[in-house]
Amino acid sequence: MQHSALDNAPPHGLKHVAIIMDGNGRWAQARHRPRLYGHHAGAKRVREIVQASKDLGIEYLTIFAFSTENWKRTQVEVAGLMNLFRRYIAKEMRALHDEHVRVRFIGDRVRLDAKLIALMDEVEALTRHNTQINLTIALNYGARDEVARATRLLAADVASGKLCPDDVDEETLPRYLDTRVLPDPDLVIRTSGEARISNFLLWQSAYAEYEFIDTLWPDFTGDELARLCKGYGARERRFGATSA
């Protein structure tokens, strides 16, 4: 008998899963194909994981698509990725809307081309009233860059008198972050066997649980997501306190 991801519903308290989608290039190279072939395979995997997240009752899914550091890659790969993002958004926006997915983007849009930005704006507007699941795509995102941009905004409000310096505390900065309307992630998953967080949601993940798995992103399945969510339920999250 075949089981769905829903049979392994996540434990109470798991609302937000964030994923560092890594391993596309190695997946392609293992098949003697160019790296962009892997990125296309990885993009197709997103649909399954969004659906699996819905089945599991996950309310928020955040995926790391392109970092501020990824501009260091070859011009061919960067151009190919930007074209892939444009094609993916244009192709998938209606399907995501029909599946009641709300789509948001985080990251600095300054370096992105006008057509891509227009598509991002369009899908955000189209899906803004959807409530089934919140899909956030980190595109040209880096946590240090995010904190720097947030700090500049906060400093401007202090300089203009809108904010008193004495009132700035750890609850203040999150109101200026790209993720200000999102809850902090409960579980962060990184695929491909790398055990680092690569400048992803540094502030927000202070108390997140982490899973570093060997599976390359194009091979990551809804069943594996369900297994990781089940494992999350076995952990004791104390947030700095002691056990009862």
C-alpha positions as CSV (number, residue, x, y, z in Angstrom):
1,M,0.0,0.0,0.0
2,Q,1.4,3.4,-1.0
3,H,1.4,6.1,1.6
4,S,1.3,9.9,0.9
5,A,3.3,12.6,2.7
6,L,0.0,13.4,4.6
7,D,0.3,10.0,6.4
8,N,3.4,11.5,8.1
9,A,2.0,14.8,9.2
10,P,4.5,17.0,11.0
11,P,4.3,17.5,14.8
12,H,2.5,20.4,16.3
13,G,4.6,23.5,16.2
14,L,6.3,22.9,12.8
15,K,5.0,25.8,10.8
16,H,8.0,27.0,8.7
17,V,10.5,24.9,6.8
18,A,13.4,26.5,5.0
19,I,15.5,24.7,2.4
20,I,18.9,25.4,1.0
21,M,18.5,23.7,-2.4
22,D,22.1,22.5,-3.1
23,G,23.6,19.9,-5.5
24,N,22.1,20.7,-8.9
25,G,25.5,21.1,-10.5
26,R,26.9,17.9,-9.0
27,W,23.8,16.0,-10.0
28,A,24.2,17.2,-13.6
29,Q,28.0,16.4,-13.7
30,A,27.4,12.9,-12.4
31,R,25.3,12.5,-15.6
32,H,27.9,14.1,-17.8
33,R,25.6,17.0,-18.5
34,P,26.2,20.8,-18.1
35,R,25.4,22.4,-14.8
36,L,22.4,24.2,-16.2
37,Y,20.8,20.8,-16.9
38,G,20.9,20.2,-13.1
39,H,19.4,23.6,-12.4
40,H,16.4,22.8,-14.7
41,A,15.9,19.5,-12.9
42,G,16.1,21.3,-9.6
43,A,13.4,23.8,-10.7
44,K,11.1,20.9,-11.6
45,R,11.6,19.5,-8.1
46,V,10.2,22.6,-6.4
47,R,6.6,21.8,-7.5
48,E,6.7,18.4,-5.8
49,I,8.1,19.8,-2.6
50,V,5.5,22.6,-2.5
51,Q,2.8,20.0,-2.9
52,A,4.3,17.8,-0.3
53,S,4.5,20.7,2.1
54,K,0.8,21.4,1.6
55,D,0.0,17.8,2.2
56,L,2.0,17.9,5.4
57,G,0.2,20.9,6.7
58,I,3.3,23.1,6.6
59,E,2.2,26.8,6.4
60,Y,5.4,28.4,5.3
61,L,8.1,27.1,2.9
62,T,11.2,29.2,2.1
63,I,13.6,28.1,-0.6
64,F,17.1,29.5,-1.4
65,A,17.2,30.0,-5.1
66,F,20.1,32.4,-5.7
67,S,22.5,34.0,-3.3
68,T,24.3,37.3,-3.4
69,E,27.5,35.3,-3.7
70,N,26.2,33.3,-6.7
71,W,27.1,36.3,-9.0
72,K,30.7,35.0,-8.7
73,R,29.8,32.0,-10.9
74,T,30.6,32.0,-14.7
75,Q,28.7,34.5,-16.8
76,V,27.2,31.6,-18.7
77,E,25.8,29.9,-15.6
78,V,24.4,33.2,-14.1
79,A,22.8,34.2,-17.4
80,G,21.3,30.7,-17.7
81,L,19.9,30.9,-14.1
82,M,18.3,34.3,-14.7
83,N,16.7,33.0,-17.8
84,L,15.5,29.9,-15.9
85,F,14.0,32.1,-13.2
86,R,12.1,34.2,-15.7
87,R,10.8,31.1,-17.5
88,Y,9.9,29.3,-14.3
89,I,7.9,32.2,-12.9
90,A,6.1,32.8,-16.2
91,K,5.2,29.1,-16.5
92,E,4.3,28.3,-12.9
93,M,2.6,31.4,-11.7
94,R,-0.9,30.4,-12.8
95,A,-0.5,26.8,-11.5
96,L,0.7,28.1,-8.1
97,H,-2.2,30.5,-8.0
98,D,-4.7,27.7,-8.8
99,E,-3.2,25.7,-6.0
100,H,-3.8,28.6,-3.6
101,V,-0.1,29.2,-3.0
102,R,1.0,32.6,-1.9
103,V,4.3,33.6,-3.4
104,R,6.8,36.1,-2.0
105,F,10.3,37.0,-2.9
106,I,13.1,38.1,-0.5
107,G,16.4,39.6,-1.4
108,D,17.8,42.7,-3.1
109,R,16.2,43.3,-6.5
110,V,18.6,46.0,-7.5
111,R,20.9,43.7,-9.6
112,L,18.0,41.8,-11.2
113,D,16.8,42.7,-14.7
114,A,13.5,44.6,-15.3
115,K,11.7,41.7,-16.9
116,L,12.4,39.4,-14.0
117,I,11.4,42.0,-11.4
118,A,8.1,42.6,-13.3
119,L,7.4,38.9,-13.2
120,M,8.1,38.7,-9.5
121,D,5.8,41.6,-8.9
122,E,3.1,40.0,-11.0
123,V,3.1,36.7,-9.2
124,E,3.2,38.4,-5.8
125,A,0.1,40.4,-6.8
126,L,-1.7,37.5,-8.3
127,T,-1.3,35.2,-5.3
128,R,-1.5,37.8,-2.5
129,H,-4.9,36.6,-1.2
130,N,-4.0,32.8,-1.2
131,T,-3.8,31.1,2.1
132,Q,-3.1,27.4,1.5
133,I,0.7,27.7,1.9
134,N,3.2,30.6,1.8
135,L,6.1,30.0,-0.6
136,T,9.0,32.4,-0.2
137,I,11.7,32.4,-2.8
138,A,15.1,33.9,-1.8
139,L,16.5,35.4,-5.0
140,N,19.6,37.5,-4.9
141,Y,19.5,37.0,-1.2
142,G,22.2,37.0,1.4
143,A,21.6,37.3,5.2
144,R,24.5,39.7,5.8
145,D,23.3,41.9,3.0
146,E,19.7,41.7,4.4
147,V,20.9,42.8,7.8
148,A,23.0,45.6,6.3
149,R,20.0,46.9,4.3
150,A,17.7,46.6,7.4
151,T,20.2,48.5,9.5
152,R,20.4,51.3,7.0
153,L,16.6,51.6,7.1
154,L,16.6,51.5,10.9
155,A,19.4,54.1,11.1
156,A,17.4,56.4,8.7
157,D,14.4,56.2,11.1
158,V,16.6,57.0,14.1
159,A,18.1,60.0,12.2
160,S,14.7,61.3,11.2
161,G,13.3,61.0,14.8
162,K,10.8,58.2,14.0
163,L,12.7,55.9,16.2
164,C,14.4,56.5,19.5
165,P,17.9,54.9,19.9
166,D,17.0,53.7,23.4
167,D,14.1,51.8,22.0
168,V,16.2,49.7,19.7
169,D,16.4,46.1,20.9
170,E,16.3,42.6,19.4
171,E,12.6,43.0,18.6
172,T,13.3,46.1,16.5
173,L,15.6,44.9,13.7
174,P,13.3,42.0,12.5
175,R,10.7,44.7,11.6
176,Y,13.1,45.9,8.9
177,L,14.2,42.5,7.5
178,D,12.9,41.1,4.2
179,T,11.1,38.4,6.3
180,R,9.3,40.8,8.6
181,V,5.8,39.3,7.7
182,L,7.1,35.7,8.2
183,P,7.6,33.6,11.3
184,D,11.1,32.4,12.0
185,P,11.9,29.0,10.4
186,D,11.5,26.0,12.7
187,L,13.5,23.6,10.5
188,V,16.2,24.3,8.0
189,I,17.2,21.6,5.6
190,R,20.3,21.6,3.4
191,T,20.7,19.1,0.7
192,S,23.9,17.7,-1.0
193,G,26.0,16.7,2.0
194,E,27.4,20.2,2.7
195,A,27.2,21.1,6.4
196,R,27.1,24.9,6.3
197,I,24.4,27.5,6.2
198,S,25.8,29.7,3.4
199,N,24.6,33.1,4.6
200,F,20.9,32.0,4.7
201,L,18.4,33.4,7.2
202,L,21.1,34.0,9.8
203,W,19.1,36.2,12.1
204,Q,15.8,34.2,11.7
205,S,17.4,30.8,12.2
206,A,18.9,31.5,15.6
207,Y,16.8,28.7,17.2
208,A,15.9,26.7,14.2
209,E,16.6,22.9,14.0
210,Y,19.0,21.9,11.2
211,E,19.2,18.9,9.0
212,F,22.1,18.4,6.6
213,I,21.4,15.5,4.3
214,D,23.4,13.8,1.5
215,T,20.6,13.8,-1.1
216,L,21.2,16.1,-4.0
217,W,18.3,18.6,-4.5
218,P,17.0,17.1,-7.8
219,D,16.6,13.8,-6.0
220,F,14.9,15.2,-2.9
221,T,11.4,13.9,-2.5
222,G,8.2,14.6,-0.6
223,D,8.7,11.3,1.3
224,E,12.1,12.5,2.5
225,L,10.7,15.8,3.6
226,A,8.1,13.9,5.6
227,R,10.8,11.8,7.2
228,L,12.7,14.9,8.2
229,C,9.6,16.6,9.6
230,K,8.9,13.5,11.7
231,G,12.4,13.6,13.0
232,Y,11.9,17.2,14.0
233,G,9.1,16.1,16.3
234,A,11.6,13.9,18.3
235,R,13.7,16.9,19.2
236,E,13.3,18.9,22.4
237,R,13.4,22.6,21.6
238,R,14.3,24.6,24.8
239,F,15.2,28.0,23.4
240,G,17.9,28.4,26.0
241,A,15.9,27.0,28.9
242,T,16.4,23.7,30.7
243,S,14.3,20.6,30.5
244,A,11.3,20.5,32.7
